[in-house]
Amino acid sequence: MKMKEKISIDEFDGKKFKIRFVEEDDNRKAVLTHYLHNYHNGVKKHFEEEATKYLKEIVEYKKEEEKLNLVEETALQQLLFEVENVPFPTPKNYTFKFIDLFAGIGGFRLALQNLGGKCVFTSEWDENAKKTYRANFGEVPFGDITKISTKNYIPDGFDILCGGFPCQAFSIAGKRGGFEDTRGTLFFDVAEIIKNKKPKAFFLENVKGLRNHNGGKTLATILNVLRNDLDYYVPEPEIINAKDFGLAQNRERIFIVGFRKDLGIDSFEYPRPFEEKVFFNQVKEDTVVPTKYYLSNQYLQTLKDHKERHANKGNGFGYSIIGDKEIANAIVVGGMGRERNLVIDNRITDFTPTTKIKGEVNREGIRKMTPREWARLQGFPDEYIIPVADASAYKQFGNSVAVPAIQATAEKIIDLLKEKL
């Protein structure tokens, strides 16, 4: 069992108490924070027995005689303050409930909270992503959604299931391509939850390549399961580009939505692109960025040589520089993800290296985008906290959803559900 943090209470000014976290089991933190986030609504009961037991186990007191209900209540109120006093709290007058699977750093959650939604369950396996999620929403996601023990924490009665599940091939040679054929994939876990919980609607996101993945068989199987095995109305999936929804990024993703057939919903229109176009200069850092983001002259020359070699072979591979009045390429993790989105920023005045680079800092003003710029390219507001190192931050934003595109589509879903919520 992996141990992380445990709560202790210290006397503060003789009256107040402060909470600090020390070692404890991750799943318990998820139970406790989910309980606290639902403390003022009916979902609280789903987590209450285990959460209250956990709270009593982990609260440590300086003196044995301090084990009083008053102290427990003080601890509880302090914990409530800590999960509610976050950059992006749950709307007070929420109008629907949703769950957030493969949550990453909460792009779906941010979008649906903006529309008046209440998240009642979150799942994400990456530990660094959990740190970022907790810093912004005050909640620790549950872990591996493939485990029955994790699925058992999902409450009943939520309205919308959200998730950007990974793309995986199915073993469907010679088969119909149904529910059982998806076993062993993460889509199976999504389908199983839909089957057991029967939400009014779902909203799934995936890479554009899902459309042609495995010769089109993967998407065909997914749609067959959703439409026929699970009995949902599922319109044809749509490729949505982030640049059409107020972001300076050319990022195409496939969106799949569905509605429980007994609701009588039999048509759906994906959102139309926004009229206003946004370019990189609208997300560019306002001040001079640290020298560490600027490329060394040696590395820059390596990139130039690499691009020239491929150009001579007729390939378009290599680094790209995004102008202030241009739209960024899709930000992705690994490969040339950062090098495909270099920018020129001549505001630098101090060329003293701050990292162990080979060679000097280049004098052409060429640098990587910062994590904050990547956050803006995905539609995360500047109030969004980035509590992790740059390497993790790039990974998290590169893997995230484009918030405005998610929000525009979710709004269409909610409009159809209004009479059903």
FENGI-V610217 format. One record per residue. N is the residue number from 0. RES is the residue in three letters. SS is DSSP state (hx for helix, st for strand, lp for the rest). PSI is psi in radians with two decimals (* if undefined). OMEGA is omega in radians with two decimals (* if undefined). Layout:
n->N res->RES ss->SS psi->PSI omega->OMEGA
n->N res->RES ss->SS psi->PSI omega->OMEGA
//
This chain:
n->0 res->MET ss->lp psi->2.24 omega->-3.13
n->1 res->LYS ss->lp psi->2.25 omega->-3.11
n->2 res->MET ss->st psi->2.44 omega->3.14
n->3 res->LYS ss->st psi->-1.58 omega->-2.96
n->4 res->GLU ss->st psi->2.64 omega->3.09
n->5 res->LYS ss->st psi->2.58 omega->-3.07
n->6 res->ILE ss->st psi->2.38 omega->2.99
n->7 res->SER ss->st psi->2.71 omega->-3.12
n->8 res->ILE ss->st psi->2.23 omega->3.11
n->9 res->ASP ss->st psi->2.51 omega->3.08
n->10 res->GLU ss->st psi->2.41 omega->-3.09
n->11 res->PHE ss->st psi->2.02 omega->-3.11
n->12 res->ASP ss->lp psi->0.40 omega->3.09
n->13 res->GLY ss->lp psi->-0.23 omega->-3.06
n->14 res->LYS ss->lp psi->-0.81 omega->-3.05
n->15 res->LYS ss->st psi->2.95 omega->3.12
n->16 res->PHE ss->st psi->2.56 omega->3.06
n->17 res->LYS ss->st psi->2.58 omega->-3.08
n->18 res->ILE ss->st psi->2.31 omega->2.99
n->19 res->ARG ss->st psi->2.65 omega->-3.09
n->20 res->PHE ss->st psi->2.34 omega->3.00
n->21 res->VAL ss->st psi->-2.79 omega->-2.94
n->22 res->GLU ss->st psi->2.29 omega->2.97
n->23 res->GLU ss->st psi->2.95 omega->-3.06
n->24 res->ASP ss->st psi->2.34 omega->-3.11
n->25 res->ASP ss->hx psi->-0.76 omega->-3.10
n->26 res->ASN ss->hx psi->-0.61 omega->3.12
n->27 res->ARG ss->hx psi->-0.66 omega->3.08
n->28 res->LYS ss->hx psi->-0.68 omega->3.12
n->29 res->ALA ss->hx psi->-0.78 omega->3.12
n->30 res->VAL ss->hx psi->-0.84 omega->-3.07
n->31 res->LEU ss->hx psi->-0.81 omega->-3.11
n->32 res->THR ss->hx psi->-0.59 omega->3.06
n->33 res->HIS ss->hx psi->-0.67 omega->3.09
n->34 res->TYR ss->hx psi->-0.81 omega->-3.12
n->35 res->LEU ss->hx psi->-0.65 omega->3.13
n->36 res->HIS ss->hx psi->-0.40 omega->-3.14
n->37 res->ASN ss->lp psi->0.38 omega->-3.05
n->38 res->TYR ss->lp psi->-0.47 omega->-3.07
n->39 res->HIS ss->lp psi->0.30 omega->3.08
n->40 res->ASN ss->lp psi->3.07 omega->-3.04
n->41 res->GLY ss->lp psi->-0.39 omega->-3.12
n->42 res->VAL ss->lp psi->-0.37 omega->3.11
n->43 res->LYS ss->hx psi->-0.69 omega->-3.06
n->44 res->LYS ss->hx psi->-0.50 omega->-3.11
n->45 res->HIS ss->hx psi->-0.55 omega->-3.09
n->46 res->PHE ss->hx psi->-0.12 omega->-2.88
n->47 res->GLU ss->hx psi->-0.86 omega->-3.04
n->48 res->GLU ss->hx psi->-0.85 omega->-3.12
n->49 res->GLU ss->hx psi->-0.66 omega->-3.11
n->50 res->ALA ss->hx psi->-0.76 omega->-3.13
n->51 res->THR ss->hx psi->-0.62 omega->3.07
n->52 res->LYS ss->hx psi->-0.77 omega->3.13
n->53 res->TYR ss->hx psi->-0.75 omega->-3.13
n->54 res->LEU ss->hx psi->-0.74 omega->-3.14
n->55 res->LYS ss->hx psi->-0.60 omega->-3.13
n->56 res->GLU ss->hx psi->-0.64 omega->-2.98
n->57 res->ILE ss->hx psi->-0.21 omega->3.10
n->58 res->VAL ss->lp psi->2.08 omega->3.12
n->59 res->GLU ss->lp psi->2.43 omega->-3.11
n->60 res->TYR ss->lp psi->2.59 omega->-3.12
n->61 res->LYS ss->lp psi->-0.55 omega->-3.12
n->62 res->LYS ss->lp psi->2.57 omega->-3.12
n->63 res->GLU ss->hx psi->-0.65 omega->-3.10
n->64 res->GLU ss->hx psi->-0.16 omega->3.12
n->65 res->GLU ss->hx psi->-0.02 omega->3.13
n->66 res->LYS ss->lp psi->1.25 omega->-3.12
n->67 res->LEU ss->lp psi->2.73 omega->3.10
n->68 res->ASN ss->hx psi->-0.59 omega->-3.13
n->69 res->LEU ss->hx psi->-0.75 omega->-3.14
n->70 res->VAL ss->hx psi->-0.72 omega->3.11
n->71 res->GLU ss->hx psi->-0.72 omega->3.14
n->72 res->GLU ss->hx psi->-0.66 omega->3.09
n->73 res->THR ss->hx psi->-0.76 omega->3.11
n->74 res->ALA ss->hx psi->-0.76 omega->-3.13
n->75 res->LEU ss->hx psi->-0.78 omega->-3.13
n->76 res->GLN ss->hx psi->-0.64 omega->3.11
n->77 res->GLN ss->hx psi->-0.70 omega->3.10
n->78 res->LEU ss->hx psi->-0.73 omega->3.10
n->79 res->LEU ss->hx psi->-0.72 omega->3.12
n->80 res->PHE ss->hx psi->-0.72 omega->-3.07
n->81 res->GLU ss->hx psi->-0.58 omega->3.14
n->82 res->VAL ss->hx psi->-0.35 omega->-3.13
n->83 res->GLU ss->hx psi->-0.42 omega->-3.14
n->84 res->ASN ss->lp psi->1.19 omega->-3.09
n->85 res->VAL ss->lp psi->2.89 omega->-3.11
n->86 res->PRO ss->lp psi->-0.58 omega->-3.05
n->87 res->PHE ss->lp psi->1.34 omega->-3.13
n->88 res->PRO ss->lp psi->2.89 omega->3.07
n->89 res->THR ss->lp psi->2.41 omega->3.07
n->90 res->PRO ss->lp psi->2.40 omega->-3.10
n->91 res->LYS ss->lp psi->-0.72 omega->-3.12
n->92 res->ASN ss->lp psi->1.07 omega->-3.10
n->93 res->TYR ss->lp psi->2.65 omega->-3.05
n->94 res->THR ss->lp psi->-0.16 omega->3.10
n->95 res->PHE ss->st psi->2.88 omega->-3.12
n->96 res->LYS ss->st psi->2.53 omega->3.14
n->97 res->PHE ss->st psi->2.86 omega->3.02
n->98 res->ILE ss->st psi->2.67 omega->-2.99
n->99 res->ASP ss->st psi->1.70 omega->-3.13
n->100 res->LEU ss->st psi->2.63 omega->-3.07
n->101 res->PHE ss->lp psi->0.88 omega->-2.85
n->102 res->ALA ss->lp psi->-0.41 omega->-3.09
n->103 res->GLY ss->lp psi->-2.14 omega->-3.14
n->104 res->ILE ss->lp psi->0.30 omega->2.94
n->105 res->GLY ss->lp psi->0.47 omega->3.11
n->106 res->GLY ss->hx psi->-0.78 omega->3.07
n->107 res->PHE ss->hx psi->-0.78 omega->-3.09
n->108 res->ARG ss->hx psi->-0.78 omega->3.14
n->109 res->LEU ss->hx psi->-0.79 omega->-3.12
n->110 res->ALA ss->hx psi->-0.80 omega->-3.07
n->111 res->LEU ss->hx psi->-0.53 omega->3.02
n->112 res->GLN ss->hx psi->-0.65 omega->3.10
n->113 res->ASN ss->hx psi->-0.43 omega->-3.12
n->114 res->LEU ss->lp psi->0.11 omega->3.10
n->115 res->GLY ss->lp psi->0.41 omega->-3.10
n->116 res->GLY ss->st psi->2.73 omega->3.11
n->117 res->LYS ss->st psi->2.08 omega->3.11
n->118 res->CYS ss->st psi->2.18 omega->-3.09
n->119 res->VAL ss->st psi->-0.06 omega->3.08
n->120 res->PHE ss->st psi->2.39 omega->3.14
n->121 res->THR ss->st psi->2.47 omega->3.10
n->122 res->SER ss->st psi->2.32 omega->3.10
n->123 res->GLU ss->lp psi->2.32 omega->-3.05
n->124 res->TRP ss->lp psi->-0.44 omega->-3.06
n->125 res->ASP ss->lp psi->2.18 omega->-3.04
n->126 res->GLU ss->hx psi->-0.69 omega->3.13
n->127 res->ASN ss->hx psi->-0.64 omega->3.08
n->128 res->ALA ss->hx psi->-0.64 omega->3.09
n->129 res->LYS ss->hx psi->-0.68 omega->3.13
n->130 res->LYS ss->hx psi->-0.77 omega->-3.14
n->131 res->THR ss->hx psi->-0.71 omega->3.13
n->132 res->TYR ss->hx psi->-0.81 omega->-3.11
n->133 res->ARG ss->hx psi->-0.69 omega->-3.12
n->134 res->ALA ss->hx psi->-0.52 omega->-3.06
n->135 res->ASN ss->hx psi->-0.48 omega->-3.08
n->136 res->PHE ss->hx psi->-0.12 omega->3.11
n->137 res->GLY ss->lp psi->0.36 omega->-3.08
n->138 res->GLU ss->lp psi->2.43 omega->3.09
n->139 res->VAL ss->lp psi->2.11 omega->3.12
n->140 res->PRO ss->lp psi->2.62 omega->2.95
n->141 res->PHE ss->st psi->2.90 omega->-3.05
n->142 res->GLY ss->lp psi->-2.27 omega->-2.99
n->143 res->ASP ss->lp psi->1.96 omega->-3.08
n->144 res->ILE ss->lp psi->-0.18 omega->3.11
n->145 res->THR ss->lp psi->-0.25 omega->-3.12
n->146 res->LYS ss->lp psi->2.39 omega->3.11
n->147 res->ILE ss->hx psi->-0.67 omega->-3.12
n->148 res->SER ss->hx psi->-0.60 omega->3.10
n->149 res->THR ss->hx psi->-0.78 omega->3.14
n->150 res->LYS ss->hx psi->-0.53 omega->-3.12
n->151 res->ASN ss->lp psi->-0.30 omega->3.12
n->152 res->TYR ss->lp psi->-0.16 omega->-3.12
n->153 res->ILE ss->lp psi->2.14 omega->-3.13
n->154 res->PRO ss->lp psi->2.86 omega->3.04
n->155 res->ASP ss->lp psi->2.89 omega->2.92
n->156 res->GLY ss->lp psi->0.19 omega->3.07
n->157 res->PHE ss->lp psi->2.79 omega->-3.02
n->158 res->ASP ss->lp psi->-0.68 omega->-3.03
n->159 res->ILE ss->st psi->2.34 omega->3.01
n->160 res->LEU ss->st psi->2.23 omega->3.13
n->161 res->CYS ss->st psi->2.54 omega->3.08
n->162 res->GLY ss->st psi->2.43 omega->3.02
n->163 res->GLY ss->lp psi->1.34 omega->-3.02
n->164 res->PHE ss->lp psi->2.57 omega->3.12
n->165 res->PRO ss->lp psi->2.64 omega->-3.13
n->166 res->CYS ss->lp psi->2.16 omega->3.13
n->167 res->GLN ss->lp psi->2.57 omega->3.11
n->168 res->ALA ss->lp psi->2.63 omega->3.12
n->169 res->PHE ss->lp psi->2.59 omega->3.07
n->170 res->SER ss->lp psi->1.56 omega->-3.01
n->171 res->ILE ss->lp psi->0.34 omega->-3.13
n->172 res->ALA ss->lp psi->2.12 omega->3.11
n->173 res->GLY ss->lp psi->0.14 omega->-3.11
n->174 res->LYS ss->lp psi->2.93 omega->-3.14
n->175 res->ARG ss->lp psi->-0.49 omega->-3.10
n->176 res->GLY ss->lp psi->1.03 omega->-3.10
n->177 res->GLY ss->lp psi->-2.84 omega->-3.04
n->178 res->PHE ss->hx psi->-0.86 omega->-3.08
n->179 res->GLU ss->hx psi->-0.51 omega->-3.11
n->180 res->ASP ss->hx psi->-0.24 omega->-3.12
n->181 res->THR ss->hx psi->0.06 omega->3.12
n->182 res->ARG ss->lp psi->2.51 omega->-3.13
n->183 res->GLY ss->lp psi->-0.03 omega->3.08
n->184 res->THR ss->lp psi->2.82 omega->-3.14
n->185 res->LEU ss->hx psi->-0.40 omega->3.04
n->186 res->PHE ss->hx psi->-0.60 omega->3.11
n->187 res->PHE ss->hx psi->-0.70 omega->-3.13
n->188 res->ASP ss->hx psi->-0.66 omega->3.06
n->189 res->VAL ss->hx psi->-0.83 omega->-3.12
n->190 res->ALA ss->hx psi->-0.67 omega->3.13
n->191 res->GLU ss->hx psi->-0.71 omega->3.11
n->192 res->ILE ss->hx psi->-0.74 omega->3.09
n->193 res->ILE ss->hx psi->-0.75 omega->-3.13
n->194 res->LYS ss->hx psi->-0.74 omega->-3.06
n->195 res->ASN ss->hx psi->-0.60 omega->-3.05
n->196 res->LYS ss->hx psi->-0.38 omega->3.09
n->197 res->LYS ss->lp psi->1.00 omega->3.08
n->198 res->PRO ss->lp psi->2.77 omega->3.12
n->199 res->LYS ss->lp psi->-0.59 omega->-3.10
n->200 res->ALA ss->st psi->2.85 omega->3.00
n->201 res->PHE ss->st psi->2.77 omega->-3.13
n->202 res->PHE ss->st psi->1.89 omega->-3.10
n->203 res->LEU ss->st psi->2.54 omega->-3.13
n->204 res->GLU ss->st psi->2.50 omega->3.13
n->205 res->ASN ss->st psi->3.05 omega->3.13
n->206 res->VAL ss->st psi->2.69 omega->-3.14
n->207 res->LYS ss->hx psi->-0.59 omega->-3.10
n->208 res->GLY ss->hx psi->-0.22 omega->3.11
n->209 res->LEU ss->hx psi->-0.55 omega->-3.09
n->210 res->ARG ss->hx psi->-0.66 omega->-3.11
n->211 res->ASN ss->lp psi->0.12 omega->-3.09
n->212 res->HIS ss->hx psi->2.32 omega->3.12
n->213 res->ASN ss->hx psi->0.73 omega->3.12
n->214 res->GLY ss->hx psi->0.42 omega->-3.13
n->215 res->GLY ss->hx psi->-0.12 omega->-3.09
n->216 res->LYS ss->hx psi->-0.60 omega->-3.11
n->217 res->THR ss->hx psi->-0.90 omega->3.14
n->218 res->LEU ss->hx psi->-0.68 omega->3.13
n->219 res->ALA ss->hx psi->-0.70 omega->3.12
n->220 res->THR ss->hx psi->-0.78 omega->3.13
n->221 res->ILE ss->hx psi->-0.83 omega->-3.11
n->222 res->LEU ss->hx psi->-0.64 omega->3.11
n->223 res->ASN ss->hx psi->-0.74 omega->3.12
n->224 res->VAL ss->hx psi->-0.82 omega->-3.09
n->225 res->LEU ss->hx psi->-0.73 omega->-3.06
n->226 res->ARG ss->hx psi->-0.79 omega->-3.00
n->227 res->ASN ss->hx psi->-0.81 omega->-3.13
n->228 res->ASP ss->hx psi->-0.67 omega->-3.08
n->229 res->LEU ss->lp psi->-0.19 omega->3.04
n->230 res->ASP ss->lp psi->0.92 omega->3.07
n->231 res->TYR ss->st psi->2.55 omega->2.98
n->232 res->TYR ss->st psi->2.09 omega->-3.10
n->233 res->VAL ss->lp psi->1.86 omega->3.06
n->234 res->PRO ss->lp psi->2.90 omega->3.12
n->235 res->GLU ss->lp psi->2.31 omega->3.11
n->236 res->PRO ss->lp psi->2.72 omega->-3.08
n->237 res->GLU ss->st psi->2.47 omega->3.00
n->238 res->ILE ss->st psi->2.06 omega->-3.10
n->239 res->ILE ss->st psi->2.33 omega->-3.13
n->240 res->ASN ss->st psi->2.24 omega->-3.11
n->241 res->ALA ss->hx psi->-0.58 omega->-3.08
n->242 res->LYS ss->hx psi->-0.32 omega->3.13
n->243 res->ASP ss->hx psi->-0.02 omega->-3.07
n->244 res->PHE ss->hx psi->0.78 omega->3.00
n->245 res->GLY ss->lp psi->0.37 omega->3.12
n->246 res->LEU ss->lp psi->2.58 omega->-3.12
n->247 res->ALA ss->lp psi->0.89 omega->-3.08
n->248 res->GLN ss->st psi->2.27 omega->3.09
n->249 res->ASN ss->st psi->1.51 omega->-3.02
n->250 res->ARG ss->lp psi->1.93 omega->-3.13
n->251 res->GLU ss->st psi->2.30 omega->3.09
n->252 res->ARG ss->st psi->2.63 omega->3.11
n->253 res->ILE ss->st psi->2.30 omega->3.12
n->254 res->PHE ss->st psi->2.35 omega->3.09
n->255 res->ILE ss->st psi->2.13 omega->3.11
n->256 res->VAL ss->st psi->2.74 omega->3.13
n->257 res->GLY ss->st psi->2.70 omega->-3.13
n->258 res->PHE ss->st psi->2.41 omega->3.10
n->259 res->ARG ss->st psi->2.28 omega->-2.98
n->260 res->LYS ss->hx psi->-0.49 omega->-3.11
n->261 res->ASP ss->hx psi->-0.16 omega->3.11
n->262 res->LEU ss->hx psi->-0.25 omega->3.10
n->263 res->GLY ss->lp psi->0.26 omega->3.10
n->264 res->ILE ss->lp psi->2.11 omega->-3.08
n->265 res->ASP ss->lp psi->0.30 omega->3.05
n->266 res->SER ss->lp psi->2.62 omega->-3.14
n->267 res->PHE ss->lp psi->2.36 omega->3.08
n->268 res->GLU ss->lp psi->2.17 omega->3.06
n->269 res->TYR ss->lp psi->2.71 omega->-3.07
n->270 res->PRO ss->lp psi->2.59 omega->3.07
n->271 res->ARG ss->lp psi->2.62 omega->3.13
n->272 res->PRO ss->lp psi->2.59 omega->3.05
n->273 res->PHE ss->lp psi->2.66 omega->3.11
n->274 res->GLU ss->lp psi->-0.66 omega->-3.09
n->275 res->GLU ss->lp psi->2.34 omega->3.08
n->276 res->LYS ss->lp psi->2.47 omega->-3.10
n->277 res->VAL ss->lp psi->2.47 omega->-3.14
n->278 res->PHE ss->lp psi->2.98 omega->-3.00
n->279 res->PHE ss->hx psi->-0.60 omega->-3.09
n->280 res->ASN ss->hx psi->-0.30 omega->3.13
n->281 res->GLN ss->hx psi->-0.14 omega->3.08
n->282 res->VAL ss->lp psi->-0.04 omega->-3.10
n->283 res->LYS ss->lp psi->2.52 omega->3.12
n->284 res->GLU ss->lp psi->2.42 omega->-3.11
n->285 res->ASP ss->lp psi->-0.46 omega->-3.08
n->286 res->THR ss->lp psi->3.00 omega->3.13
n->287 res->VAL ss->lp psi->2.29 omega->-3.11
n->288 res->VAL ss->lp psi->2.78 omega->3.13
n->289 res->PRO ss->lp psi->2.64 omega->-3.11
n->290 res->THR ss->hx psi->-0.45 omega->-3.08
n->291 res->LYS ss->hx psi->-0.34 omega->-3.13
n->292 res->TYR ss->hx psi->-0.18 omega->3.14
n->293 res->TYR ss->st psi->2.44 omega->-3.12
n->294 res->LEU ss->lp psi->2.59 omega->3.02
n->295 res->SER ss->st psi->2.71 omega->3.14
n->296 res->ASN ss->hx psi->-0.55 omega->3.14
n->297 res->GLN ss->hx psi->-0.79 omega->-3.14
n->298 res->TYR ss->hx psi->-0.67 omega->3.10
n->299 res->LEU ss->hx psi->-0.72 omega->3.11
n->300 res->GLN ss->hx psi->-0.65 omega->3.08
n->301 res->THR ss->hx psi->-0.74 omega->3.12
n->302 res->LEU ss->hx psi->-0.70 omega->3.13
n->303 res->LYS ss->hx psi->-0.75 omega->3.12
n->304 res->ASP ss->hx psi->-0.74 omega->3.14
n->305 res->HIS ss->hx psi->-0.77 omega->-3.13
n->306 res->LYS ss->hx psi->-0.70 omega->-3.13
n->307 res->GLU ss->hx psi->-0.70 omega->3.12
n->308 res->ARG ss->hx psi->-0.77 omega->-3.13
n->309 res->HIS ss->hx psi->-0.61 omega->3.12
n->310 res->ALA ss->hx psi->-0.67 omega->3.12
n->311 res->ASN ss->hx psi->-0.40 omega->3.09
n->312 res->LYS ss->lp psi->0.02 omega->3.14
n->313 res->GLY ss->lp psi->0.24 omega->3.13
n->314 res->ASN ss->lp psi->2.66 omega->3.13
n->315 res->GLY ss->lp psi->0.39 omega->-3.10
n->316 res->PHE ss->lp psi->2.72 omega->3.04
n->317 res->GLY ss->lp psi->-3.11 omega->-3.08
n->318 res->TYR ss->lp psi->2.81 omega->3.08
n->319 res->SER ss->lp psi->2.51 omega->3.06
n->320 res->ILE ss->st psi->2.17 omega->-3.10
n->321 res->ILE ss->st psi->2.12 omega->3.11
n->322 res->GLY ss->lp psi->2.82 omega->-3.12
n->323 res->ASP ss->lp psi->-0.54 omega->-3.12
n->324 res->LYS ss->lp psi->0.50 omega->3.13
n->325 res->GLU ss->lp psi->2.97 omega->3.11
n->326 res->ILE ss->lp psi->2.36 omega->-3.11
n->327 res->ALA ss->st psi->2.68 omega->2.94
n->328 res->ASN ss->st psi->2.87 omega->3.12
n->329 res->ALA ss->lp psi->2.29 omega->3.08
n->330 res->ILE ss->lp psi->2.20 omega->-3.06
n->331 res->VAL ss->lp psi->2.86 omega->-3.13
n->332 res->VAL ss->lp psi->2.35 omega->3.08
n->333 res->GLY ss->lp psi->3.09 omega->3.13
n->334 res->GLY ss->lp psi->-2.29 omega->3.13
n->335 res->MET ss->lp psi->0.51 omega->-3.05
n->336 res->GLY ss->lp psi->-0.85 omega->-3.13
n->337 res->ARG ss->lp psi->-0.62 omega->-3.10
n->338 res->GLU ss->hx psi->-0.35 omega->3.08
n->339 res->ARG ss->hx psi->-0.06 omega->-3.12
n->340 res->ASN ss->hx psi->0.83 omega->3.05
n->341 res->LEU ss->st psi->2.73 omega->3.11
n->342 res->VAL ss->st psi->2.82 omega->3.05
n->343 res->ILE ss->st psi->2.15 omega->-3.11
n->344 res->ASP ss->lp psi->1.74 omega->-3.05
n->345 res->ASN ss->lp psi->0.27 omega->-3.14
n->346 res->ARG ss->lp psi->-0.19 omega->-3.11
n->347 res->ILE ss->lp psi->2.40 omega->3.10
n->348 res->THR ss->lp psi->-0.47 omega->3.14
n->349 res->ASP ss->lp psi->1.94 omega->-3.08
n->350 res->PHE ss->lp psi->0.23 omega->3.13
n->351 res->THR ss->lp psi->2.11 omega->-3.13
n->352 res->PRO ss->lp psi->2.45 omega->3.08
n->353 res->THR ss->lp psi->-0.03 omega->3.07
n->354 res->THR ss->lp psi->2.93 omega->-3.12
n->355 res->LYS ss->lp psi->1.44 omega->-3.14
n->356 res->ILE ss->lp psi->2.74 omega->3.06
n->357 res->LYS ss->lp psi->2.06 omega->-3.10
n->358 res->GLY ss->lp psi->-3.08 omega->-3.14
n->359 res->GLU ss->lp psi->2.88 omega->3.06
n->360 res->VAL ss->st psi->2.32 omega->-3.07
n->361 res->ASN ss->lp psi->2.62 omega->-3.11
n->362 res->ARG ss->lp psi->0.17 omega->3.12
n->363 res->GLU ss->lp psi->-0.04 omega->3.12
n->364 res->GLY ss->lp psi->0.37 omega->-3.09
n->365 res->ILE ss->st psi->2.20 omega->-3.13
n->366 res->ARG ss->st psi->2.90 omega->2.99
n->367 res->LYS ss->lp psi->2.73 omega->2.95
n->368 res->MET ss->lp psi->2.69 omega->3.12
n->369 res->THR ss->lp psi->2.83 omega->3.05
n->370 res->PRO ss->hx psi->-0.61 omega->3.13
n->371 res->ARG ss->hx psi->-0.66 omega->3.08
n->372 res->GLU ss->hx psi->-0.68 omega->3.06
n->373 res->TRP ss->hx psi->-0.69 omega->3.11
n->374 res->ALA ss->hx psi->-0.77 omega->-3.14
n->375 res->ARG ss->hx psi->-0.61 omega->3.11
n->376 res->LEU ss->hx psi->-0.41 omega->3.11
n->377 res->GLN ss->lp psi->0.00 omega->3.08
n->378 res->GLY ss->lp psi->0.28 omega->3.08
n->379 res->PHE ss->lp psi->2.27 omega->-3.13
n->380 res->PRO ss->lp psi->2.80 omega->-3.10
n->381 res->ASP ss->lp psi->-0.30 omega->3.07
n->382 res->GLU ss->lp psi->-0.21 omega->-3.12
n->383 res->TYR ss->lp psi->2.18 omega->-3.07
n->384 res->ILE ss->lp psi->2.36 omega->3.04
n->385 res->ILE ss->lp psi->1.61 omega->-3.01
n->386 res->PRO ss->lp psi->0.06 omega->-3.04
n->387 res->VAL ss->lp psi->2.94 omega->3.12
n->388 res->ALA ss->lp psi->2.80 omega->-3.07
n->389 res->ASP ss->hx psi->-0.76 omega->-3.09
n->390 res->ALA ss->hx psi->-0.75 omega->3.11
n->391 res->SER ss->hx psi->-0.66 omega->-3.13
n->392 res->ALA ss->hx psi->-0.79 omega->3.10
n->393 res->TYR ss->hx psi->-0.77 omega->-3.14
n->394 res->LYS ss->hx psi->-0.77 omega->-3.07
n->395 res->GLN ss->hx psi->-0.78 omega->3.13
n->396 res->PHE ss->hx psi->-0.58 omega->3.09
n->397 res->GLY ss->hx psi->-0.54 omega->3.13
n->398 res->ASN ss->hx psi->-0.14 omega->-3.02
n->399 res->SER ss->lp psi->3.01 omega->3.03
n->400 res->VAL ss->lp psi->2.79 omega->3.06
n->401 res->ALA ss->lp psi->1.86 omega->-2.95
n->402 res->VAL ss->hx psi->-0.86 omega->-3.11
n->403 res->PRO ss->hx psi->-0.62 omega->3.11
n->404 res->ALA ss->hx psi->-0.71 omega->3.07
n->405 res->ILE ss->hx psi->-0.78 omega->-3.08
n->406 res->GLN ss->hx psi->-0.73 omega->-3.13
n->407 res->ALA ss->hx psi->-0.67 omega->3.13
n->408 res->THR ss->hx psi->-0.75 omega->3.12
n->409 res->ALA ss->hx psi->-0.60 omega->3.12
n->410 res->GLU ss->hx psi->-0.66 omega->3.09
n->411 res->LYS ss->hx psi->-0.68 omega->3.11
n->412 res->ILE ss->hx psi->-0.83 omega->-3.08
n->413 res->ILE ss->hx psi->-0.65 omega->3.11
n->414 res->ASP ss->hx psi->-0.68 omega->3.13
n->415 res->LEU ss->hx psi->-0.48 omega->-3.10
n->416 res->LEU ss->hx psi->-0.18 omega->-2.99
n->417 res->LYS ss->lp psi->-0.75 omega->-3.12
n->418 res->GLU ss->lp psi->-0.20 omega->-3.07
n->419 res->LYS ss->lp psi->-0.24 omega->-3.07
n->420 res->LEU ss->lp psi->* omega->*
//
